[in-house]
């Protein structure tokens, strides 16, 4: 498939909001990936542990707006 960047953006903008958010997130994440670097074994273990905690709902989740409000309040 040979599609221009303009065509791709145009088609993406016609997608439902949730799909656009997913695609945007994946593209932004791809910018942070360094193809030559790999996670250390310790980080892989930590990430697996945190994902399991989220899946099992064994840790509390916090609304990002509240977290940022508290953080900004501490900076003031």
URQUI-V482983 format. One record per backbone hydrogen bond with DSSP energy under -1.0 kcal/mol. CO is the residue of the C=O (numbers start at 1). NH is the residue of the N-H. Records with the same first field share a line. If there is no record, write none. Layout:
CO->NH  NH
This chain:
4->8
5->9
6->10
7->11
8->12
9->13
12->15
16->20
17->21
18->22
19->23
20->24
21->25
22->26
23->27
24->28
25->29
26->30
29->32
34->37
40->44
41->45
42->46
43->47
44->48
45->49
46->50
47->51
48->52
49->53
50->54
51->55
52->56
53->58
63->67
64->68
65->69
66->70
67->71
68->72
69->73
70->74
71->75
72->76
